[in-house]
Amino acid sequence: MSDYLILIPLFPLIGFLLNGLLIGRLSRPVVSTIACASVFASFVTALLSFIELTNMPASARLIEQTLFAWIPVGELNIEFGLLVDPLSAIMILVVTGVGFLIHVYSTGYMSHDKGFGRYFAYLNLFTFSMLTLVLADNFLLMFVGWEGVGLCSYLLIGFWFERKSATDAGKKAFIVNRIGDFGFLIGMFIIFWQVQSLDFAEVMARAPHAFIAGGTLVTTACLLLFVGATGKSAQIPLFVWLPDAMEGPTPVSALIHAATMVTAGVYMIARTSTLFMMAPDALMVIAIIGAATAFFAATIGLAQNDIKRVLAYSTVSQLGYMFLACGVAAFSAGVFHLMTHAFFKALLFLGSGSVIHAMSDEQDMTKMGGLKKYLPITYWTFLLATLAISGIPFFSGFFSKDEILWKSYSSLYGHPIFWVIGVVTAGMTAFYMFRLVYMTFHGKERMDDKTRKKIHESPRSMTVPLMILAVLSVVGGYVGMPHIFGVTNYFEEWLSPVLAGHEPPTHALASTSGGGAGTEMLLMALSVLLVLIAIYTARLFYNKKPELATALRGKLTGVHKTLQNKYYIDEIYTAVVVHPLIIVSIGLWKVVDVIFIDGFINTLALLYDGISQLFRHAQTGRVRSYVTVFVIGVVGILGWLVMR
Amino acid sequence: MESQILTLVTFFPLVGIVLIMLAPKDRPDTVKGVALLVSFVTMLLSFWLYSMFDKVANGMQFELNVPWITSFGINYHVGIDGISLLMIVLTAILTVLSILASWNSITERVKGYFISMLLLQIGMIGVFCALDLFMFYIFWEVMLIPMYFIIGIWGGARRVYAAIKFVLFTMFGSLLMLVAILYVVSAYHGFANEYSFDILKLATMPIAYKPQLLLFGAFALAFAIKVPLFPFHTWLPDAHVEAPTAGSVILAGVLLKMGTYGFLRICIPMFPQATITYLPYICVLALIAIIYGALVAMVQRDVKSLVAFSSVSHMGFVMLGIFALNLQGVEGAVLQMINHGVSTGALFLLVGMIYERRHTRLISELGGIVKVMPVFATLFMIVTLSSIGLPLTNGFVGEFLILIGTFKANMTYGVIATSGVILSACYMLWMYQRVIFGKITNPENEKLIDLDWREKGILIPLVVLIFWIGIYPKPFLDRIEPAVRSLLTQTNMVREDIGEPAFTVETDGSLSGMTAEDVNLNSKGEVHE
């Protein structure tokens, strides 16, 4: 019985079609009911498939459904096929589960917006695309979802289309993602060229024969796929679209730009881990890019004052962790962090949405403060998520981040430097998150009176999802506790059939028998200590003695300005890529088209015209001149005949 | 009946032409009604053709071959394979939509206009049916005249310049083609001791390498101008900008395909060795067209000329796919010919709808349209996405097949061409943003009225096709495949013979003992032994 898999993406698609085609004709409650119910139905179906999986023997956990032949041309035979295995099961549960909560939250958040119907249509379309992405059983169908979520992201970032900044951001997201897709496509072409198939199962089975492990081809293919991932998952150098994406409605930021879509790159690498294991050089690049992004984005996060931008850079940074995990071949740890991050980052975004909602759409933290007493539910849930992302022991983020840190040290593909970068980033994360909490919820109230009067806690439709996500942020990590706690890591075990043989071998120093457990404990303690120091510093700077922060800022104006302006990356890209491209294009048009080609053609025409003008004089139409010429001619010929 | 059906589909519009000629001058609605009805029946006939087409069979179907001018071996020879079938259906659909789109915009010389449209349709379908080079050439030229009038009479401000430019470019190419046709025919006379213009017969004749090069060049130039391949494209933006909406739709939707169709039907099967020799040059020009067209499209100020340059880019993809000379590439190219007709046709229709309301196509004059015309904005979005090649729209399937085919044939070409997918997103989305999104800055845009039922009726069939081909392209691919296979079998034999890609003079069994240099092109008949 596997015919029901199609229902998982189909429900949101139906929701999209209903809300999209009947736009303006349905009342708001009907619209939101259709939207939420469709995602909930999809969640229930996903749960069913999950249960079915758990009832199967561990090695045979796989449900497949092939719908129809999509593009059959010669040896290329691409089918519309879906697949649920332990990996995609986790993904569909996260997408539909967190997605459903965000849909419910949106009914409150968007209740006054005139684009209500359009919003939910897009949101359902997104859910459909994301589910297609994770359920696809081949590269090309995954690419369908991949582009589909990109489209929805574009539409939802530019949702408030009258704002130029919003439509600019949407366009930027789409185009930057297309640059990544360029890599994805070519990676796919190399795979098809070598393996003659794009079906995941076939590619993974044939890859060991089709490619030389560690060879140029497989490394290139993996790196190109990774280029695709850097676009979708906002890694260096293609991360620039994600901070701008905050122009969209906040629940969208939570769903698309934190919990689900941006993690697609991580999912893709985990899905094709067999290939990546054959390309250690590619893995190293991924680890380096991941670590660098984690660090780099966190530094920017330190100096942002827009509450959503802090979270955006934090997302970029956390995604960096996930890639670091993939890069050291700890795919399971990467997916684990993907899941916990989905919980706490969705919660953080939704919480910030609740704050923005209360603050009459103000996003600048310097105009907030002291909101704790006005928004108790938002505050407490937000704090729990902050503890989770900071990696405070026994919250979900602690387990997943710690596993990544440990693997980045202990894996054969790891390196102590990765661990150091990871830990320093963890410290910065704790710092900017608590900076955010203190600036927003504690201290002096810095808003104007008009805003203050309107502050209110959000409606139930918004707070209930916050509370559910808070519970998940706290307990979500217990499924994957480290071995040193003497328990089974259920998460790793669950994923092991899909990522079989991929658990990274550890080097001798870190093996459990050779005192590895002690090392792991020590490293864990160090990171927790650093996090605590960071939190204390944040408290000092932004709560107890704000003058310290001001003084420090005064001393480091240059650094602060660079961070606040995000290292001027956008400006650099504009100057180096965008402007030259436009200037070259205008040049091509005005020079090649107008001057060269048309100039040549028109000159030819003129030349022809000139010659014709010359002969035109012969055609005067006057009989007299014709006779004259005639006489001269006759005389001339006769004369010549006589003279000869 | 079956052997007459192609003749019926081709010449049925004649009924309309006669009726319109008889109609009184002061009854424009009757004229429009007749034109619409006749084109609609032609479309139904084309659907019937599609339903009767045997998708498994190889070779030509519905063939009819009767002597016409016997002394020169000119026959009335028609027949179609899957490629021509789909092009005929596309032509028939676009003609109906074009006539509907002209409903309110054509007020002057109504009779002449609709006669031109129907005559154009005869020419277009005729080209796709013709299996005799003489007929092919006649239909080819027949298309030119009504199109010249449509641009030159019912066009915009610079219509005369544009119309003459269009005709001169095309004529230049077709004259060379005529010379080449006569040469091939006389060569065949030397080979088989009979005159024949039959495309299928002529393709069986071995032609020596050097004359092949010249002949291919002559045909290819005619076709490349039509495609249009860089650098022969400059007539296109002018023609598009000046042509009335329906003219642009037919021009982009069908006439450009004549070029690529010519390569598939004539150049490649008749001159396979020359094809291999020219292949890298054509591919490079196609790549330039892809990138160049996209870049120049990006900086256009007029929406129509933006779409025109985007056509240059898209047709570059088609050319590249054809010259990948493998199953994926060529099938993708044929599908992309259909796709480009659908998507670009729809784009021109959309631009025309805005133009009828605002009498401008300048991007800077528009903006914020979504607020007053949400249905228009939605349909425009769908068509834009199809033009960008988003998965589940038609554009993706074609582009993907072309790219994967090209990549198999030549990795470098494949990589360069793939960068086109980034650029297409740039110019289309930027244009869409400036036209549709933002605040309404121009007060004239405040009072625009959204699409009416006629306009929705024009666009919806195209939107249905966009998704149909995007989601379930199998019926189309199935019909294209046999035709492409037979084309490739021919060229692959040649490729194996000559040990591709290097070409050696000794090419063919029939040429043994004779080098290409020995063949004097100026003497007739001796091009082969």
Interface residues (C-beta under 8 A of the other chain):
Chain A: F68 A69 W70 I71 P72 V73 G74 L76 L140 F143 V144 E147 G148 L151 Y154 G158 F161 E162 K164 T167 D168 K171 F174 I175 R178 I179 D181 F182 L185 I186 F189 F192 W193 L581 I582 V584 S585 I586 L588 W589 V592 D593 F596 I597 D598 I601
Chain B: K165 P231 T234 P237 Y292 L295 V296 M298 V299 Q300 N326 L327 Q328 E331 G332 G368 V370 K371 L385 L390 P391 L392 F396 V397 F400 L401 L403 I404 F407 K408 G414 V415 T418 S419 V421 I422 A425 C426 L429 W430 Q433 I436 F437 G438 K439 I471 Y472 P473 K474 L477 E481
